[in-house]
């Protein structure tokens, strides 16, 4: 760092003795006196410059008599430097005179450059200014050599820092709310923060800036999680419960993109988190230091913005509905998260009490499901089969045509069906929440509730059939790839997971096997065997699980075999990367996957069903928002299919639509209401 000393001069009483060598501090790049380089430089200085330097020195006493206030940025000069300056008229070289004269006529690049760094603490009298660090010397030299570029870089960096802070404070939590108007508002948090940083001393200011920057970065990361969760699950990120879902996400990514792709995505996510925390922290520190170096300007600016914010808030000025100019977005987000934490912690105790209340907990076995005795029962979930598949203009034509065609197959085979709507407890994913809600009769909307209910002894639909002693209960669940302790809770006697179905073919992204194969394996391993009792089978089909690429194709039943036939189909299919970023393509492929799953199920029923077969099939949740549409309902179709007309007669008062396709005005129930209605309709006596 260089100092401009040409306008200061000591009195005669303070001059250094003549025998004391000059203590003048020369610029870092200047050659030392007495060296050949110094002599060369000395000879190259025009003699006409010397009078100008002498004239500048002559003015110094006058300036000293009536001193003007020093600029805030200029650090105080040490006594050693003053002594050297006083001695300069007797000992300084022509080159030193030239440097002083030049400095008196033109400002240094640091004085011009707003980014020139100033010390927050003045150098004490009598101490020599410490030598700048190497990077500061290099940076200072670069600024002096390229002053325009240095100023442009300084302003650009400052503008980027300001943009990062404002964007972080105003970032929406839903992708469809990203618009320019959302980012050109006045965040009250920035105004309060600026006021605080202006008045704080250096060390507390830095500490507060670091804390605020890290907090802002963490909030930004949570905002990104909110965006992702709203996009996929139709709700924001729960900071208490949702951390456990990351392991499932990693598994999904590995199944979709392979182990290397999943690791790459995880590494990128970690890098982005670190980058966000670093950028927000450095940005707040930079803006805080700028405000401290320019206190008067920063104070005026903050005051003007505060007045503008209060005015806009009082008048309710908005860009558009729901986008006020005076923003409290971050404060509201923090309040919402805090309230979410309180609700979540409170909900655990409240739900535990609700789960203990069961209208059929004490119903004797001989008074359960008397209207279905002797029937072969199948409860089948079709992954992501939601209302949008039937009503969305992109997907509906193909899906509706399939439902019409499959309904005709059923009619021709002597079956009939009735269909309605259920509102799922989940959206876009977390299928197990939909399964448990449907079968337990409780609203299982989060992981905490799921853990609570599955740790208890709540009567489930499979459990009710098991309790009667009149059915054997089995589960066919190709999506389960590890230990599943919930088997006991659901009342399933024998479980066939992905390892027990004998599949030798390829995976289709997340789905471990095609639905047609899973149903064929169920027939071979379970249904075709002789049983002393009818079966209560719970089957979960997975071919319509995202990312919907590649999709299996139906093959002749006698060619299914061990699944090897699907190798060629999987290789010829689309890749997840082909559709995952395109909403229209995702919708089209999702619709095809639903058509495949429904066709596989109905083909199985027509081929292997009989007069005692009763099929209940439904979706577990809607597909992700990118497919179902923003703010789509959580409704899913549900159908009951049977040959025996008495089965459907018992639900005539439900007012469900005939066939496999519910109508737009068909009644909508919450999914947790189905269990009690079903048990009651088919002869179960409540006994709380």
C-alpha positions as CSV (number, residue, x, y, z in Angstrom):
1,X,0.0,0.0,0.0
2,X,1.4,3.4,-0.9
3,X,0.8,6.8,0.8
4,X,0.5,10.3,-0.6
5,X,2.8,12.4,1.7
6,X,3.4,15.4,-0.6
7,X,1.0,17.8,1.3
8,X,2.5,17.3,4.8
9,X,5.8,18.8,6.2
10,X,7.3,18.8,9.8
11,X,8.3,22.0,11.5
12,X,12.0,22.8,11.9
13,X,12.1,21.6,15.5
14,X,11.0,18.1,14.4
15,X,13.4,17.7,11.6
16,X,15.8,14.8,11.8
17,X,19.5,15.5,12.4
18,X,21.6,15.8,9.3
19,X,23.7,12.8,10.3
20,X,20.7,10.5,10.4
21,X,20.2,8.7,7.2
22,X,16.9,9.2,5.4
23,X,14.1,6.8,6.4
24,X,12.1,7.4,3.3
25,X,10.0,4.4,2.3
26,X,10.3,3.9,-1.5
27,X,7.7,2.2,-3.5
28,X,8.0,-1.6,-3.6
29,X,8.8,-1.6,-7.3
30,X,11.4,1.2,-7.1
31,X,15.1,0.3,-7.3
32,X,17.2,0.9,-4.2
33,X,19.3,4.1,-4.1
34,X,22.8,3.7,-5.2
35,X,22.1,0.8,-7.5
36,X,22.7,1.0,-11.3
37,X,18.9,0.7,-11.8
38,X,18.4,3.8,-9.6
39,X,21.0,5.7,-11.5
40,X,19.4,4.8,-14.8
41,X,16.0,5.8,-13.5
42,X,17.4,9.0,-12.1
43,X,18.9,10.0,-15.5
44,X,15.6,9.3,-17.2
45,X,13.6,11.8,-15.2
46,X,13.1,15.1,-17.0
47,X,14.6,18.0,-15.1
48,X,11.5,20.1,-15.6
49,X,9.7,18.0,-13.1
50,X,11.9,19.2,-10.2
51,X,10.5,22.7,-10.0
52,X,7.0,21.3,-9.8
53,X,8.1,19.2,-6.8
54,X,9.7,22.2,-5.1
55,X,6.5,24.2,-5.8
56,X,4.5,21.5,-4.1
57,X,6.7,21.6,-1.1
58,X,6.4,25.3,-0.9
59,X,2.7,25.0,-0.6
60,X,2.8,22.5,2.2
61,X,3.4,25.0,5.1
62,X,0.4,27.0,4.0
63,X,-1.8,23.8,3.9
64,X,-0.5,22.9,7.4
65,X,-1.5,26.2,8.8
66,X,-5.1,25.6,7.8
67,X,-5.4,21.9,7.4
68,X,-8.3,20.3,5.6
69,X,-10.0,17.2,7.0
70,X,-8.3,14.0,5.8
71,X,-10.3,11.5,3.7
72,X,-11.6,8.6,5.8
73,X,-9.8,6.1,3.7
74,X,-6.4,7.6,4.2
75,X,-4.4,5.8,6.9
76,X,-2.4,7.9,9.3
77,X,1.3,8.1,8.5
78,X,3.8,6.8,11.0
79,X,6.4,9.0,12.7
80,X,9.1,7.2,10.8
81,X,7.6,8.2,7.5
82,X,7.2,11.9,8.7
83,X,10.9,12.0,9.8
84,X,11.9,10.7,6.4
85,X,9.7,13.3,4.7
86,X,11.2,16.1,6.8
87,X,14.7,15.0,5.7
88,X,13.7,14.6,2.1
89,X,14.6,18.2,0.9
90,X,18.2,17.6,1.9
91,X,18.7,14.0,0.9
92,X,16.0,12.8,-1.5
93,X,17.0,11.9,-5.0
94,X,15.5,13.5,-8.1
95,X,13.4,10.4,-8.5
96,X,11.9,10.8,-5.1
97,X,11.1,14.4,-5.9
98,X,9.4,13.3,-9.1
99,X,7.3,10.8,-7.2
100,X,6.1,13.4,-4.7
101,X,5.3,15.9,-7.5
102,X,3.4,13.4,-9.4
103,X,1.4,12.3,-6.4
104,X,0.5,15.9,-5.6
105,X,-0.9,16.5,-9.1
106,X,-2.7,13.2,-9.7
107,X,-4.6,10.7,-7.4
108,X,-3.2,7.2,-7.0
109,X,-5.3,4.3,-8.4
110,X,-6.2,3.4,-4.8
111,X,-7.7,6.8,-4.2
112,X,-9.8,6.6,-7.4
113,X,-10.7,3.0,-7.0
114,X,-13.8,2.4,-4.7
115,X,-12.4,-1.0,-4.0
116,X,-9.2,0.2,-2.4
117,X,-9.0,-1.4,1.0
118,X,-8.7,0.8,4.0
119,X,-7.5,-0.2,7.4
120,X,-10.2,-0.2,10.1
121,X,-7.7,0.6,12.7
122,X,-5.2,3.5,12.3
123,X,-1.5,2.7,12.6
124,X,-0.4,3.9,16.1
125,X,2.0,6.9,16.2
126,X,5.6,5.8,16.3
127,X,5.1,2.4,14.7
128,X,6.3,1.6,11.2
129,X,3.5,0.5,8.8
130,X,3.7,-3.3,8.4
131,X,4.7,-4.6,5.1
132,X,1.7,-5.8,3.1
133,X,1.2,-9.4,2.4
134,X,2.4,-10.8,-0.9
135,X,-1.1,-11.2,-2.4
136,X,-1.9,-7.6,-1.4
137,X,1.3,-6.3,-3.0
138,X,0.4,-8.3,-6.2
139,X,-3.2,-7.1,-6.2
140,X,-2.1,-3.5,-5.5
141,X,0.3,-3.6,-8.4
142,X,-2.3,-5.1,-10.7
143,X,-4.7,-2.3,-9.7
144,X,-2.2,0.4,-10.4
145,X,-1.3,-1.2,-13.7
146,X,-5.0,-1.7,-14.8
147,X,-7.1,0.8,-12.9
148,X,-10.1,0.7,-15.2
149,X,-10.2,-3.1,-15.1
150,X,-9.8,-3.0,-11.4
151,X,-12.8,-0.6,-11.0
152,X,-14.9,-2.8,-13.3
153,X,-14.0,-5.9,-11.4
154,X,-14.8,-4.2,-8.0
155,X,-18.2,-3.0,-9.1
156,X,-19.0,-6.3,-10.7
157,X,-18.1,-8.3,-7.6
158,X,-20.1,-5.9,-5.4
159,X,-23.1,-6.1,-7.7
160,X,-22.9,-9.9,-7.7
161,X,-22.7,-10.0,-3.9
162,X,-25.7,-7.7,-3.6
163,X,-27.7,-9.9,-6.2
164,X,-26.8,-13.1,-4.2
165,X,-28.1,-11.7,-0.9
166,X,-31.3,-10.2,-2.4
167,X,-32.0,-13.3,-4.4
168,X,-31.5,-15.5,-1.3
169,X,-33.8,-13.3,0.7
170,X,-36.6,-13.3,-1.9
171,X,-36.4,-16.8,-3.4
172,X,-39.8,-18.5,-3.7
173,X,-40.3,-22.1,-2.5
174,X,-42.2,-23.2,-5.5
175,X,-40.9,-23.4,-9.1
176,X,-44.0,-21.9,-10.7
177,X,-43.6,-18.8,-8.6
178,X,-40.3,-17.8,-10.1
179,X,-40.8,-14.6,-12.0
180,X,-38.9,-11.3,-12.2
181,X,-41.3,-9.4,-10.0
182,X,-40.5,-11.7,-7.1
183,X,-36.9,-10.6,-7.1
184,X,-37.3,-6.8,-7.5
185,X,-38.8,-6.1,-4.1
186,X,-37.6,-4.5,-0.9
187,X,-36.6,-7.2,1.6
188,X,-37.0,-5.8,5.1
189,X,-34.4,-8.2,6.4
190,X,-31.7,-6.6,4.2
191,X,-32.6,-3.1,5.6
192,X,-32.4,-4.3,9.2
193,X,-29.2,-6.2,8.4
194,X,-27.5,-3.2,6.8
195,X,-28.4,-0.9,9.7
196,X,-26.9,-3.4,12.1
197,X,-23.7,-3.8,10.2
198,X,-23.2,-0.1,9.8
199,X,-23.0,0.6,13.6
200,X,-21.0,-2.4,14.6
201,X,-17.2,-2.2,15.2
202,X,-15.0,-4.3,12.9
203,X,-14.7,-7.6,14.8
204,X,-18.3,-7.9,15.9
205,X,-19.3,-6.8,12.3
206,X,-17.3,-9.6,10.8
207,X,-18.7,-12.1,13.3
208,X,-22.3,-11.1,12.6
209,X,-21.7,-11.0,8.9
210,X,-20.4,-14.6,8.9
211,X,-23.3,-15.8,11.1
212,X,-25.8,-14.0,8.9
213,X,-24.2,-15.3,5.7
214,X,-24.2,-18.9,6.9
215,X,-27.8,-18.6,8.1
216,X,-28.8,-17.1,4.7
217,X,-27.0,-19.9,2.9
218,X,-28.7,-22.6,5.0
219,X,-32.1,-21.0,4.4
220,X,-31.3,-21.0,0.6
221,X,-30.5,-24.7,0.7
222,X,-33.8,-25.4,2.5
223,X,-35.6,-23.2,-0.1
224,X,-34.1,-25.5,-2.8
225,X,-35.3,-28.5,-0.9
226,X,-38.8,-26.9,-0.7
227,X,-38.8,-26.5,-4.4
228,X,-37.8,-30.1,-5.0
229,X,-40.3,-31.5,-2.5
230,X,-43.1,-29.3,-3.9
231,X,-42.2,-30.5,-7.4
232,X,-42.2,-34.2,-6.5
233,X,-44.3,-34.6,-3.4
234,X,-46.6,-31.6,-3.5
235,X,-45.4,-30.2,-0.2
236,X,-42.5,-28.4,1.3
237,X,-39.5,-30.0,3.1
238,X,-40.1,-30.9,6.7
239,X,-36.9,-30.1,8.6
240,X,-37.8,-32.6,11.3
241,X,-39.0,-35.6,9.4
242,X,-37.7,-35.6,5.8
243,X,-34.0,-36.2,6.3
244,X,-34.6,-40.0,6.3
245,X,-35.9,-39.7,2.7
246,X,-32.5,-39.0,1.4
247,X,-31.5,-42.6,1.6
248,X,-34.5,-43.5,-0.5
249,X,-33.6,-40.8,-2.9
250,X,-30.1,-42.2,-3.3
251,X,-31.5,-45.6,-4.0
252,X,-33.9,-44.2,-6.6
253,X,-31.1,-42.3,-8.3
254,X,-28.9,-45.5,-8.3
255,X,-31.6,-47.5,-9.8
256,X,-32.3,-44.9,-12.4
257,X,-28.9,-43.6,-13.4
258,X,-26.6,-46.4,-12.1
259,X,-24.2,-46.3,-9.2
260,X,-21.7,-43.9,-10.9
261,X,-24.5,-41.5,-11.9
262,X,-25.9,-41.5,-8.4
263,X,-22.5,-40.8,-6.8
264,X,-22.0,-38.0,-9.3
265,X,-25.3,-36.4,-8.5
266,X,-24.6,-36.7,-4.8
267,X,-21.2,-35.2,-5.2
268,X,-22.7,-32.3,-7.2
269,X,-25.4,-31.7,-4.6
270,X,-22.8,-31.5,-1.8
271,X,-20.6,-29.2,-3.9
272,X,-23.6,-26.9,-4.5
273,X,-24.4,-26.8,-0.8
274,X,-20.9,-25.8,0.0
275,X,-20.8,-23.2,-2.8
276,X,-24.1,-21.7,-1.6
277,X,-22.9,-21.4,2.0
278,X,-19.6,-19.9,0.9
279,X,-21.1,-17.4,-1.6
280,X,-23.8,-16.1,0.8
281,X,-21.2,-15.7,3.6
282,X,-18.6,-13.9,1.5
283,X,-21.3,-11.7,0.0
284,X,-22.6,-10.5,3.4
285,X,-19.1,-9.9,4.6
286,X,-18.3,-7.8,1.5
287,X,-21.4,-5.7,1.7
288,X,-20.8,-5.2,5.5
289,X,-17.3,-4.0,4.9
290,X,-18.4,-1.7,2.1
291,X,-21.0,-0.1,4.4
292,X,-18.5,0.4,7.2
293,X,-16.0,2.1,4.8
294,X,-18.7,4.4,3.5
295,X,-20.8,5.0,6.6
296,X,-22.4,8.2,5.6
297,X,-23.5,7.0,2.2
298,X,-24.7,3.6,3.6
299,X,-26.6,5.3,6.3
300,X,-28.5,7.6,3.9
301,X,-29.2,4.7,1.6
302,X,-30.5,2.5,4.3
303,X,-32.7,5.3,5.6
304,X,-34.2,6.0,2.2
305,X,-34.9,2.3,1.6
306,X,-36.5,2.0,5.1
307,X,-38.8,4.9,4.4
308,X,-39.7,3.4,1.0
309,X,-40.4,0.0,2.6
310,X,-42.7,1.5,5.3
311,X,-44.5,3.6,2.7
312,X,-45.1,0.6,0.4
313,X,-46.2,-1.6,3.3
314,X,-48.6,1.0,4.6
315,X,-50.2,1.6,1.2
316,X,-50.2,-2.1,0.2
317,X,-48.3,-1.5,-3.0
318,X,-48.0,-4.7,-5.1
319,X,-46.6,-5.7,-8.5
320,X,-49.4,-8.2,-8.8
321,X,-51.7,-10.2,-6.5
322,X,-49.6,-11.8,-3.8
323,X,-46.3,-10.0,-4.7
324,X,-46.0,-6.9,-2.5
325,X,-43.1,-4.5,-3.0
326,X,-42.4,-4.4,0.7
327,X,-41.3,-8.0,1.4
328,X,-41.1,-10.0,4.6
329,X,-40.5,-13.2,2.7
330,X,-37.6,-14.5,4.8
331,X,-39.1,-13.7,8.1
332,X,-42.4,-15.4,7.1
333,X,-40.4,-18.4,5.9
334,X,-38.6,-18.7,9.2
335,X,-41.9,-18.3,11.1
336,X,-43.5,-21.0,8.9
337,X,-40.6,-23.4,9.5
338,X,-40.7,-22.8,13.3
339,X,-44.4,-23.4,13.4
340,X,-43.9,-26.5,11.2
341,X,-41.4,-27.8,13.8
342,X,-43.9,-27.1,16.7
343,X,-46.7,-28.8,14.8
344,X,-44.6,-31.8,13.9
345,X,-43.5,-32.4,17.5
346,X,-47.0,-31.8,18.8
347,X,-48.5,-34.1,16.2
348,X,-46.6,-37.1,17.4
349,X,-48.3,-37.2,20.7
350,X,-51.7,-36.4,19.3
351,X,-51.5,-39.0,16.6
352,X,-50.5,-41.7,19.1
353,X,-53.8,-41.1,20.9
354,X,-55.8,-41.2,17.6
355,X,-54.2,-44.4,16.5
356,X,-55.4,-46.1,19.7
357,X,-59.0,-45.5,18.7
358,X,-60.3,-48.3,16.4
359,X,-63.9,-49.0,15.7
360,X,-63.2,-52.6,14.8
361,X,-60.4,-53.4,17.2
362,X,-62.5,-55.7,19.4
363,X,-64.8,-57.1,16.7
364,X,-65.0,-60.9,17.2
365,X,-63.6,-62.9,14.2
366,X,-67.0,-64.4,13.3
367,X,-68.4,-60.9,12.9
368,X,-65.8,-59.6,10.5
369,X,-66.2,-59.6,6.7
370,X,-69.2,-62.0,6.7
371,X,-70.3,-60.8,3.3
372,X,-67.1,-61.9,1.6
373,X,-66.6,-65.4,3.0
374,X,-65.3,-67.8,0.4
375,X,-64.1,-65.1,-1.9
376,X,-60.6,-64.9,-3.3
377,X,-59.5,-61.3,-2.5
378,X,-56.9,-59.2,-4.3
379,X,-56.0,-55.7,-3.2
380,X,-53.7,-54.3,-5.8
381,X,-51.9,-50.9,-5.9
382,X,-50.9,-49.4,-9.2
383,X,-47.9,-47.1,-8.7
384,X,-48.6,-43.4,-9.3
385,X,-52.1,-44.1,-10.8
386,X,-53.7,-40.7,-10.2
387,X,-56.7,-38.7,-11.4
388,X,-54.5,-36.8,-13.8
389,X,-54.1,-39.9,-15.9
390,X,-57.8,-39.9,-16.6
391,X,-58.4,-36.2,-16.9
392,X,-55.2,-34.6,-18.2
393,X,-55.5,-33.7,-21.9
394,X,-52.1,-35.1,-22.8
395,X,-52.5,-38.5,-21.0
396,X,-56.2,-39.0,-20.8
397,X,-56.9,-40.0,-24.5
398,X,-54.6,-43.0,-24.3
399,X,-55.5,-44.0,-20.7
400,X,-59.3,-43.6,-21.2
401,X,-59.1,-45.7,-24.3
402,X,-57.3,-48.4,-22.4
403,X,-59.8,-48.3,-19.6
404,X,-62.7,-48.6,-22.0
405,X,-61.1,-51.5,-23.8
406,X,-60.2,-53.3,-20.6
407,X,-63.7,-52.8,-19.2
408,X,-65.1,-54.5,-22.3
409,X,-62.8,-57.4,-21.7
410,X,-64.2,-57.7,-18.2
411,X,-67.7,-57.5,-19.3
412,X,-67.1,-60.2,-22.0
413,X,-65.6,-62.4,-19.3
414,X,-68.6,-61.9,-17.0
415,X,-67.1,-59.4,-14.6
416,X,-68.5,-56.0,-13.6
417,X,-66.9,-53.0,-11.9
418,X,-67.6,-49.9,-9.9
419,X,-65.2,-47.0,-9.5
420,X,-64.8,-43.9,-7.3
421,X,-62.2,-41.4,-6.1
422,X,-60.0,-41.4,-3.0
423,X,-57.9,-38.5,-1.8
424,X,-54.4,-39.9,-1.0
425,X,-52.4,-38.9,2.0
426,X,-49.3,-38.5,-0.2
427,X,-48.4,-37.0,-3.5
428,X,-45.7,-37.7,-6.1
429,X,-44.0,-40.3,-4.0
430,X,-43.7,-42.0,-0.5
431,X,-46.1,-44.7,-1.7
432,X,-45.9,-46.5,1.6
433,X,-47.9,-43.6,3.2
434,X,-50.7,-44.2,0.7
435,X,-50.6,-48.0,1.3
436,X,-50.7,-47.6,5.1
437,X,-53.5,-44.9,4.9
438,X,-55.7,-47.2,2.8
439,X,-55.2,-50.3,4.8
440,X,-55.2,-48.9,8.4
441,X,-58.0,-46.4,8.1
442,X,-55.7,-43.6,9.5
443,X,-54.4,-40.5,7.8
444,X,-50.6,-41.4,7.4
445,X,-49.2,-38.2,5.9
446,X,-45.6,-38.3,7.1
447,X,-42.9,-40.6,8.2
448,X,-43.4,-40.0,11.9
449,X,-47.0,-41.2,11.7
450,X,-46.0,-44.2,9.6
451,X,-43.4,-45.2,12.2
452,X,-46.0,-44.7,15.0
453,X,-48.8,-46.8,13.3
454,X,-46.6,-49.6,12.1
455,X,-45.1,-50.0,15.6
456,X,-48.6,-50.6,17.0
457,X,-51.3,-53.2,16.5
458,X,-53.8,-51.3,14.4
459,X,-56.2,-53.6,12.5
460,X,-55.4,-53.4,8.8
461,X,-57.5,-54.7,5.9
462,X,-55.2,-57.8,5.4
463,X,-55.1,-58.1,9.2
464,X,-58.9,-58.2,9.3
465,X,-59.1,-61.0,6.8
466,X,-56.4,-62.9,8.8
467,X,-58.2,-62.3,12.1
468,X,-61.2,-64.2,10.8
469,X,-59.2,-67.3,10.3
470,X,-61.0,-67.8,7.0
471,X,-58.3,-66.6,4.7
472,X,-54.6,-67.1,4.1
473,X,-52.8,-63.8,3.6
474,X,-50.0,-63.3,1.1
475,X,-48.1,-60.3,-0.2
476,X,-46.5,-59.9,-3.7
477,X,-44.3,-56.9,-3.5
478,X,-41.5,-56.7,-6.2
479,X,-40.5,-53.2,-5.0
480,X,-39.2,-54.5,-1.6
481,X,-35.5,-55.3,-1.9
482,X,-34.5,-55.6,1.8
483,X,-35.9,-56.7,5.1
484,X,-39.5,-55.5,5.7
485,X,-40.5,-55.6,9.3
486,X,-43.9,-54.1,8.5
487,X,-45.1,-57.5,7.2
488,X,-46.2,-58.4,10.7
489,X,-48.1,-55.1,11.2
490,X,-50.1,-55.6,8.0
491,X,-51.0,-59.2,8.9
492,X,-49.3,-60.8,5.9
493,X,-48.5,-64.5,6.5
494,X,-46.2,-65.0,3.5
495,X,-44.3,-62.3,1.6
496,X,-42.9,-62.6,-1.9
497,X,-40.5,-59.7,-2.4
498,X,-38.2,-59.0,-5.3
499,X,-35.8,-61.9,-4.3
500,X,-38.5,-64.6,-4.1
501,X,-40.3,-64.2,-7.4
502,X,-37.6,-65.9,-9.6
503,X,-37.1,-63.0,-12.0
504,X,-34.0,-63.3,-14.2
505,X,-34.6,-60.3,-16.5
506,X,-33.4,-56.7,-16.4
507,X,-34.6,-53.9,-14.1
508,X,-36.7,-51.2,-15.7
509,X,-35.1,-48.2,-14.0
510,X,-36.5,-48.3,-10.4
511,X,-38.9,-51.1,-11.1
512,X,-37.3,-54.4,-10.4
513,X,-39.5,-56.3,-12.8
514,X,-42.5,-55.8,-15.2
515,X,-46.0,-56.0,-13.8
516,X,-46.9,-58.8,-16.2
517,X,-44.1,-60.9,-14.8
518,X,-45.0,-60.2,-11.2
519,X,-48.6,-61.3,-11.7
520,X,-47.4,-64.3,-13.7
521,X,-45.1,-65.3,-10.8
522,X,-48.0,-64.8,-8.3
523,X,-50.1,-67.2,-10.3
524,X,-47.2,-69.8,-10.6
525,X,-46.0,-69.6,-7.0
526,X,-49.3,-68.8,-5.1
527,X,-52.6,-68.6,-6.8
528,X,-52.4,-71.8,-8.8
529,X,-51.6,-73.9,-5.8
530,X,-54.2,-75.8,-3.8
531,X,-55.3,-74.0,-0.6
532,X,-57.5,-75.0,2.3
533,X,-58.7,-71.4,2.5
534,X,-59.2,-68.7,0.0
535,X,-56.5,-66.1,-0.4
536,X,-56.3,-62.5,0.7
537,X,-53.5,-61.2,-1.6
538,X,-51.9,-57.8,-1.4
539,X,-50.1,-57.0,-4.7
540,X,-48.1,-53.8,-5.4
541,X,-47.3,-53.2,-9.1
542,X,-44.3,-51.0,-9.9
543,X,-43.9,-50.6,-13.7
544,X,-45.6,-47.1,-13.6
545,X,-43.0,-45.8,-11.1
546,X,-41.1,-42.8,-12.3
547,X,-39.0,-42.0,-14.4
548,X,-41.2,-44.0,-16.8
549,X,-38.4,-45.1,-19.1
550,X,-37.9,-47.7,-20.3
551,X,-41.4,-49.1,-20.1
552,X,-42.0,-52.9,-20.5
553,X,-44.3,-54.3,-23.2
554,X,-46.9,-57.0,-23.0
555,X,-45.6,-60.4,-24.3
556,X,-47.5,-63.6,-24.9
557,X,-48.3,-65.2,-21.6
558,X,-46.5,-68.5,-22.5
559,X,-43.3,-66.6,-23.3
560,X,-42.9,-64.8,-20.0
561,X,-40.8,-67.5,-18.5
562,X,-38.1,-66.3,-16.1
563,X,-38.2,-62.8,-17.5
564,X,-35.2,-63.1,-19.8
565,X,-37.4,-62.1,-22.7
566,X,-37.5,-58.6,-21.3
567,X,-33.7,-58.0,-22.0
568,X,-34.3,-57.0,-25.6
569,X,-37.3,-54.8,-24.6
570,X,-35.3,-53.0,-21.9
571,X,-32.4,-52.3,-24.3
572,X,-34.8,-51.0,-27.0
573,X,-36.7,-48.8,-24.6
574,X,-36.1,-45.1,-23.9
575,X,-33.5,-43.9,-21.3
576,X,-34.5,-41.8,-18.3
577,X,-32.3,-39.0,-19.6
578,X,-34.4,-38.9,-22.7
579,X,-37.6,-37.7,-20.9
580,X,-36.7,-36.7,-17.4
581,X,-36.3,-33.0,-18.1
582,X,-39.2,-32.7,-20.6
583,X,-42.6,-32.4,-19.0
584,X,-44.6,-33.3,-22.2
585,X,-42.5,-36.4,-22.8
586,X,-42.8,-37.4,-19.2
587,X,-46.6,-37.1,-19.4
588,X,-46.7,-39.2,-22.5
589,X,-44.5,-41.9,-21.1
590,X,-46.3,-41.9,-17.8
591,X,-49.6,-42.4,-19.6
592,X,-48.2,-45.4,-21.5
593,X,-46.9,-46.9,-18.2
594,X,-50.4,-46.7,-16.7
595,X,-51.9,-48.3,-19.8
596,X,-49.4,-51.1,-19.5
597,X,-50.1,-51.7,-15.7
598,X,-53.9,-51.6,-16.1
599,X,-53.7,-54.0,-19.1
600,X,-51.4,-56.4,-17.3
601,X,-53.8,-56.6,-14.3
602,X,-57.0,-57.0,-16.3
603,X,-55.5,-59.5,-18.6
604,X,-54.4,-61.5,-15.5
605,X,-57.9,-61.3,-14.0
606,X,-59.7,-62.3,-17.2
607,X,-57.3,-65.3,-17.6
608,X,-57.1,-66.6,-14.1
609,X,-60.1,-65.1,-12.2
610,X,-63.2,-67.0,-11.4
611,X,-66.7,-66.5,-9.9
612,X,-65.2,-66.1,-6.4
613,X,-62.5,-63.6,-7.4
614,X,-62.9,-60.0,-6.0
615,X,-60.3,-57.4,-7.1
616,X,-59.8,-54.0,-5.5
617,X,-57.3,-51.9,-7.3
618,X,-56.3,-48.3,-6.9
619,X,-53.5,-45.8,-7.3
620,X,-51.4,-45.0,-4.3
621,X,-50.8,-41.3,-5.2
622,X,-50.7,-38.8,-8.1
623,X,-47.5,-38.6,-10.2
624,X,-45.1,-35.7,-9.6
625,X,-46.2,-32.1,-10.3
626,X,-44.2,-32.0,-13.5
627,X,-46.6,-34.6,-14.8
628,X,-49.9,-34.1,-12.9
629,X,-49.7,-30.3,-13.1
630,X,-49.1,-27.7,-10.4
631,X,-51.7,-27.7,-7.7
632,X,-53.4,-30.8,-9.0
633,X,-55.6,-32.7,-6.6
634,X,-54.4,-35.7,-4.6
635,X,-57.2,-37.9,-5.9
636,X,-56.7,-41.4,-7.2
637,X,-59.1,-43.8,-8.9
638,X,-60.3,-46.9,-7.0
639,X,-62.3,-49.8,-8.5
640,X,-63.9,-53.0,-7.2
641,X,-64.3,-55.8,-9.8
642,X,-66.2,-59.0,-9.3
643,X,-68.3,-61.7,-11.1
644,X,-70.7,-62.2,-8.2
645,X,-73.3,-59.4,-8.5
646,X,-74.0,-59.5,-4.8
647,X,-70.5,-58.1,-4.1
648,X,-71.2,-54.9,-6.0
649,X,-74.8,-54.8,-4.7
650,X,-73.5,-54.3,-1.2
651,X,-71.8,-51.0,-2.2
652,X,-74.7,-49.6,-4.3
653,X,-75.2,-46.8,-1.9
654,X,-71.7,-45.6,-2.4
655,X,-72.9,-44.0,-5.7
656,X,-69.7,-45.1,-7.5
657,X,-69.6,-45.1,-11.3
658,X,-70.1,-48.3,-13.3
659,X,-67.0,-49.6,-15.1
660,X,-63.3,-48.9,-14.5
661,X,-63.5,-45.1,-15.1
662,X,-65.0,-42.9,-12.3
663,X,-66.9,-39.8,-13.5
664,X,-66.0,-36.3,-12.8
665,X,-68.9,-36.0,-10.3
666,X,-68.3,-39.4,-8.7
667,X,-68.0,-38.9,-4.9
668,X,-64.6,-38.3,-3.4
669,X,-63.6,-39.8,-0.1
670,X,-60.4,-39.4,1.9
671,X,-58.4,-42.5,1.5
672,X,-58.4,-43.3,5.3
673,X,-62.2,-43.5,5.2
674,X,-62.2,-46.6,2.9
675,X,-61.3,-49.2,5.5
676,X,-64.3,-48.6,7.8
677,X,-66.7,-48.2,4.9
678,X,-65.5,-51.4,3.4
679,X,-65.6,-53.4,6.6
680,X,-69.1,-52.1,7.3
681,X,-70.4,-52.8,3.8
682,X,-69.3,-56.4,3.9
683,X,-70.8,-57.4,7.2
684,X,-68.3,-56.3,9.9
685,X,-69.8,-55.2,13.3
686,X,-68.1,-52.2,14.9
687,X,-66.7,-52.9,18.4
688,X,-64.3,-50.1,19.6
